[in-house]
Amino acid sequence: MSQHTGTHTVEEVTLARLPSGVELTTTFHTYRGAEDGPTLYVQAAQHGREINGTETLRRFHERLPLEELSGTIVAVPVANPLTFDLVSYITPEEFDSVNPNMNRIWPGDVNGSLHQQMAARLWTEVSRADAIVDLHTGSPDMYPHVVYREGDERSRALAEAFGTDLLLSEEADEDANEEWHRRGFAGKLRVVAAGEGIPSITPELAHNKQILEDAVEEGVEGLLGVCRYMGLLPGDVPERNQTVARNHLGQVTADGSGLFRPEPGLEVGQDIAEGTPLGTVYDPRTYEPRHEAVADRDGILYALTREATVTAGDQLASVALVRGETG
């Protein structure tokens, strides 16, 4: 390969060791352009069942024009091999009962629990980057969007470059509500990296456990857009009309247990008004309605559960409060 076309190298990296001494490893892909430039860090599958990000990185690898690259891209397609193998969101208690969710303990701790050790090793790469993209995928019926820290204009610009129709700003730290702190969101990779001055975004590409062609294609185009925005690749980011909304942590939840039937005709991505019927939770044995779920605000319906068996307190829907438009 000519020295003028850029290079691609693959490295197996040990994240931690299991009790037996078996090494828990993952793979880093590093793309270096012939010209100097910024560094982008991208990872997928922190939560192992969220595999559309991993497929996005495979196709990004196929489409990345090394001969046009200026700078460096570090891509980790399986950030959490433990949960990936288990097709799981978190680890079982046997592996990490203290910190079962890897995306709550960044920047990690080399002397901490298994997830903390894994995050600490990845953080050595994260901390060198000029921007972070942490690829996630949501529930089976979620409208693709990108989350960034509210008030962080550099992260917002990164989110706009990724290009989903919906951008969600999330209040953090002292601006965030009690639920945000209670759920440990201060330890998310995106939040910690942005706090260190590294622009960071979390694309939610929709669905888990299944590869969805549209979601993956949106992810690849998003990464290419980020690369153009950062100057890693030539070309301009197209101007788009995007909706900017505030992430709604207090989702509509089930008041009772039973079967949830969403209101026919509802689709994620549509504008809805406060009071709009979202569906009914009913007793499967007596047919008695337990909860008539309604939207608690005007906004965009960006998640609606299709998993019908619900327990009181389960999330039924999420509605984002519209803040404005781009473009």
C-alpha positions in Angstrom: 0.0 0.0 0.0 1.3 3.4 -0.9 2.3 5.7 1.9 0.0 8.3 0.3 -3.2 6.3 0.7 -3.4 5.9 4.5 -3.2 2.8 6.6 -5.5 0.4 8.5 -4.2 -1.6 11.4 -5.9 -4.1 13.7 -4.9 -4.6 17.4 -6.2 -7.1 19.9 -6.4 -5.4 23.3 -6.9 -6.9 26.7 -9.6 -5.1 28.7 -9.6 -7.2 31.9 -9.1 -10.8 33.2 -11.8 -13.2 34.3 -11.4 -15.1 37.5 -9.9 -18.1 35.7 -7.2 -15.9 34.3 -8.7 -15.9 30.8 -8.1 -12.5 29.1 -11.2 -10.5 28.1 -10.1 -9.0 24.8 -11.5 -6.8 22.1 -10.2 -5.4 18.8 -9.2 -1.8 17.9 -9.2 -0.7 14.3 -7.0 2.3 13.6 -7.2 4.2 10.4 -4.4 6.8 9.8 -4.4 9.2 6.9 -1.3 10.2 4.9 -1.9 13.8 6.2 -2.1 15.0 9.8 -5.5 15.8 11.2 -7.8 15.3 14.2 -8.6 12.0 16.0 -12.1 10.5 16.1 -12.9 7.7 18.6 -15.9 5.6 17.7 -17.2 2.5 19.6 -20.2 0.2 19.5 -21.9 -2.5 21.7 -21.2 -1.1 25.2 -24.5 -2.9 25.7 -24.1 -6.2 24.0 -27.5 -6.6 22.4 -27.2 -3.3 20.6 -25.6 -4.7 17.5 -26.6 -2.2 14.8 -23.7 0.0 15.9 -21.3 -3.0 15.3 -22.7 -3.6 11.8 -22.4 0.2 11.2 -18.7 0.0 11.9 -18.2 -3.0 9.6 -19.8 -1.1 6.7 -18.0 2.1 7.6 -14.8 0.2 7.3 -15.8 -1.0 3.8 -16.7 2.6 2.6 -14.0 4.7 4.3 -11.8 6.1 1.6 -8.3 5.8 3.1 -6.7 7.7 0.2 -8.8 10.8 1.3 -8.3 10.5 5.1 -6.5 13.2 7.0 -6.0 12.4 10.7 -6.9 9.3 12.7 -10.0 7.2 13.4 -10.0 4.6 16.2 -13.0 2.2 16.0 -14.0 -0.4 18.6 -16.8 -2.5 17.2 -17.3 -4.6 20.4 -16.6 -2.3 23.4 -18.1 -4.9 25.8 -17.4 -8.5 24.7 -19.0 -9.9 27.9 -22.5 -8.5 27.2 -22.1 -9.1 23.5 -21.7 -12.8 24.0 -24.6 -12.9 26.4 -26.8 -10.8 24.0 -27.5 -8.7 27.1 -27.8 -5.0 28.1 -25.9 -5.5 31.4 -23.7 -8.2 32.9 -25.0 -10.9 35.2 -24.3 -10.6 38.9 -21.5 -13.3 38.6 -19.3 -11.0 36.6 -20.0 -7.5 38.0 -22.6 -7.2 40.8 -21.4 -3.8 41.7 -21.5 -2.1 38.3 -23.6 -4.2 36.0 -24.1 -1.4 33.4 -20.8 -0.4 31.8 -22.2 3.0 30.7 -22.5 4.3 34.2 -18.9 4.1 35.5 -16.7 6.1 33.1 -13.8 6.9 33.1 -13.4 3.6 34.9 -10.9 2.4 37.4 -7.9 0.0 36.8 -8.3 -1.3 40.3 -12.1 -1.4 40.3 -14.8 -3.9 39.3 -14.7 -5.8 35.9 -16.6 -3.1 34.1 -14.5 -0.3 35.6 -11.3 -2.0 34.5 -12.7 -2.5 31.0 -13.8 1.2 30.8 -10.4 2.3 32.1 -8.6 0.6 29.3 -10.9 2.0 26.7 -10.6 5.5 28.3 -6.8 5.6 27.4 -7.9 5.8 23.8 -11.0 8.0 24.4 -8.9 10.6 26.3 -6.6 11.1 23.3 -9.5 11.9 20.9 -10.8 15.2 19.6 -14.3 13.9 19.4 -16.3 10.8 20.5 -19.2 8.9 18.9 -20.7 6.2 21.2 -23.0 4.1 19.0 -26.1 2.7 20.7 -29.4 1.3 19.5 -32.6 1.6 21.4 -35.9 -0.3 21.9 -37.6 -2.2 19.0 -39.7 0.8 18.2 -37.5 3.9 18.6 -37.1 6.9 16.3 -33.4 7.3 15.4 -31.9 10.3 17.1 -28.6 11.7 18.6 -28.2 12.7 22.2 -25.8 15.4 23.3 -25.3 17.6 26.4 -27.5 20.6 26.5 -25.5 23.9 26.2 -22.5 22.1 24.7 -22.3 23.8 21.3 -19.4 21.7 20.1 -21.2 18.5 20.9 -24.4 19.9 19.3 -22.4 20.6 16.1 -21.2 17.0 16.1 -24.8 15.8 16.5 -26.0 18.0 13.6 -23.2 16.6 11.4 -24.3 13.0 12.2 -27.5 14.0 10.6 -30.6 12.3 12.1 -33.9 14.1 11.8 -34.2 14.3 15.6 -31.5 15.7 18.0 -32.1 15.3 21.7 -30.4 17.6 24.2 -30.0 16.3 27.7 -29.4 18.4 30.8 -26.5 17.2 32.9 -24.9 17.6 36.4 -26.3 20.6 38.3 -28.9 21.3 35.6 -30.3 17.8 35.6 -33.2 16.5 37.7 -33.1 14.0 40.5 -33.9 11.1 38.2 -30.9 11.8 36.0 -28.6 11.5 39.1 -30.4 8.6 40.6 -30.0 6.6 37.4 -26.2 7.2 37.4 -26.1 9.1 34.1 -23.2 11.2 35.3 -21.1 8.1 34.6 -22.1 7.8 30.9 -19.2 7.9 28.4 -20.7 10.8 26.5 -21.2 12.9 29.7 -17.8 12.2 31.2 -16.0 12.9 27.9 -17.9 16.1 27.3 -17.0 17.1 30.9 -13.4 16.7 29.9 -13.8 19.0 27.0 -14.1 16.3 24.3 -17.2 16.8 22.1 -19.3 13.7 22.4 -22.5 12.3 21.1 -24.7 9.2 21.5 -26.5 8.2 18.3 -29.5 5.8 19.1 -30.0 4.0 15.8 -33.1 2.1 16.8 -33.7 -1.6 17.6 -31.5 -4.3 19.2 -30.7 -7.9 18.5 -31.6 -7.5 14.8 -29.7 -5.8 12.0 -31.9 -3.2 10.5 -30.7 -2.0 7.1 -32.1 1.5 7.3 -30.7 2.1 10.8 -27.3 0.8 9.8 -27.2 3.0 6.6 -28.2 6.0 8.7 -25.3 5.2 11.0 -22.7 4.9 8.2 -23.9 8.1 6.6 -23.8 9.7 10.1 -20.1 8.7 10.7 -19.1 9.9 7.2 -20.9 13.2 8.0 -19.0 13.6 11.3 -15.7 12.8 9.4 -16.4 15.6 6.9 -17.4 18.0 9.7 -14.1 17.3 11.5 -12.0 17.6 8.3 -11.0 13.9 8.4 -12.6 13.6 5.0 -13.1 16.2 2.2 -16.5 17.6 1.4 -19.2 19.6 3.1 -21.9 18.4 5.5 -25.2 19.0 3.8 -27.6 21.4 5.4 -30.6 19.6 6.9 -33.8 20.5 8.6 -33.5 18.8 12.0 -35.7 19.0 15.0 -34.0 19.8 18.3 -35.8 18.5 21.4 -35.2 18.0 25.1 -34.7 14.4 26.2 -37.7 13.5 28.4 -36.4 11.3 31.3 -39.8 11.0 32.9 -41.2 8.6 30.4 -44.8 7.6 30.3 -44.9 4.4 32.5 -47.4 1.7 33.3 -49.5 2.4 36.4 -50.5 -1.3 36.5 -49.3 -4.7 35.2 -50.8 -6.6 32.3 -50.8 -6.5 28.5 -50.2 -3.2 26.8 -52.0 -2.6 23.5 -50.6 0.6 21.8 -53.1 2.9 20.2 -53.6 1.8 16.6 -52.0 4.2 14.1 -49.4 5.6 16.4 -45.9 5.8 14.9 -42.6 7.0 16.4 -41.5 10.3 15.0 -44.9 11.9 14.9 -45.9 15.0 16.7 -48.5 14.4 19.4 -50.3 16.7 21.9 -50.6 16.4 25.6 -53.4 14.0 26.4 -53.1 12.0 23.3 -54.1 8.3 24.0 -51.0 6.1 23.8 -52.6 2.7 24.6 -54.2 0.6 27.2 -52.8 -1.8 29.9 -55.4 -4.4 30.6 -55.8 -7.5 32.7 -55.3 -10.5 30.4 -57.6 -12.7 32.4 -60.6 -10.4 33.2 -60.0 -7.9 30.2 -60.4 -5.1 32.8 -58.4 -1.9 31.8 -55.7 -1.2 34.3 -54.2 2.0 32.8 -55.2 4.3 30.0 -51.8 5.7 29.0 -51.8 9.3 27.6 -49.0 11.7 26.6 -48.0 14.0 29.4 -46.8 16.8 27.1 -46.8 18.1 23.6 -43.9 16.8 21.6 -42.4 14.1 19.4 -43.2 10.5 20.2 -39.7 8.9 19.9 -40.2 5.6 21.6 -43.2 3.3 22.0 -43.0 -0.1 23.5 -44.2 -3.1 21.4 -43.3 -5.6 24.1 -46.9 -6.2 25.3 -46.3 -7.9 28.7 -45.6 -5.0 31.1 -45.1 -4.7 34.8 -46.2 -1.6 36.8 -43.4 1.0 36.4 -42.3 -0.2 32.9 -41.7 2.4 30.2 -44.5 2.6 27.7 -43.5 5.6 25.7 -41.1 8.6 25.5 -42.1 12.1 24.3 -39.5 14.8 23.6 -40.2 18.4 24.2 -39.4 20.3 20.9 -37.0 23.2 21.4 -36.4 24.4 17.8 -35.2 23.5 14.3 -31.9 23.6 12.5 -31.2 24.4 8.8 
